[in-house]
Amino acid sequence: MLTLIENAEVYAPEYRGRVSLLFNQTMLKVGRVDRRALDALGIPYEAIDAQGRYAVPGLIDPHEHLCGGSGNGGFSTESPPIFFREIVMAGITTVVGTLGTDTTTTKHHALLARVKGLREMGLTAFMYTGGYNVPPSTICGSVRDDIMLFDEIIGAGEVAIADSRSTDPDPHELARLVNDAYVAGMLANKAGVTHFHVGDRPRGMAMLRTVLDEYDTLPQSLYPTHIERNEKLMLEGIDLVKRGCTADIDVVEKDLTKWLPFYLDHGGDPDRLTVSSDTFMTGPHNLFDQIRACIRECGMGIERILPFATTNTARVLKLPTKGRIAEAMEADLLVLEPGSYDIVEVFAKGQWLVRGGGLAVQEKFLAKSDRDLQLVGNQRK
């Protein structure tokens, strides 16, 4: 069925004005839509009057631990898997899953199954192969095979550096991993990036600089995250961005209002930065909440803040039909309430997933379940 949204203030993410949106799985029209002509066609459609509200692209989250995260205090501190409803209610329509420290009890097969399940529910979902360890754990035995043979796998990571949990790879084996992922991406027309977990050890990004300086490694194949740990690391990240890398800030500490202005004020390229939730102990909702905080507390316009979770992310992950509201793009979009910026509607590939602020599609396993799942983290009480 077609959906028609009328009278919305559209940010695509640049401001497009008050226009209509007509779409099914893809965006068919951004502009004036003649309702009488549409009615004359006899094609069923549902219309939404979004008077005064904002329509923006669905968010792309490039870093979630979809199978949950390993705890640092034993098996009982592991976090559970991330549920579909958590993701979609946060306005995220595209997500990339990753493993972290634990590639022993949590296998890529489980992550792949989680990704496939989210796809069945209507979201766009991908994953990285590998984890903190080098040589990387994979499905087929190599990063190149995994990226080339599985549609869902778009890169490698998250590989740990400058962290006590890293396996301390030498530059040669790290460059080999990165270049293998890049070649696989080139052959399969995928991102082929290597996503790096950067810890708080003094060496910082020294390893990545060595890989760039001494090996035939292209800057666009490096995608470091957690660069907001401290000012020194942020400045190192800005330096790598100037060399052609894309960097990522996570919102686990809920301090995007501090680090995003710092990045921009110190010469960081606004087109080469993304923002992620790093969901495992903290939830996907923090991505949207921190974007909203930047609008309210930093005075950033919607069109300025949105690219960090839409167009920039689509570019580094090589997702050409994502991140924008434009004709022929996939119909991933949110409708927001003005003032509060609360999420009212969520569409993913044209499917109505959040309607009137409430979940419109439930996890399929609930149909045959009598479980009562009401876990609330202490940080939200």
PyMOL commands that set and color helices and strands:
alter all, ss='L'
color gray80, all
select helices_A, chain A and resi 35-40+75-77+84-89+108-120+143-149+171-188+206-214+219-221+227-229+231-242+256-265+270-272+285-297+302-309+311-316+364-368+378-380
alter helices_A, ss='H'
color red, helices_A
select strands_A, chain A and resi 2-11+15-23+27-31+45-49+54-57+59-64+92-97+124-129+153-161+193-198+222-225+247-250+273-276+333-336+343-348+351-355+358-359
alter strands_A, ss='S'
color yellow, strands_A
deselect
rebuild
show_as cartoon
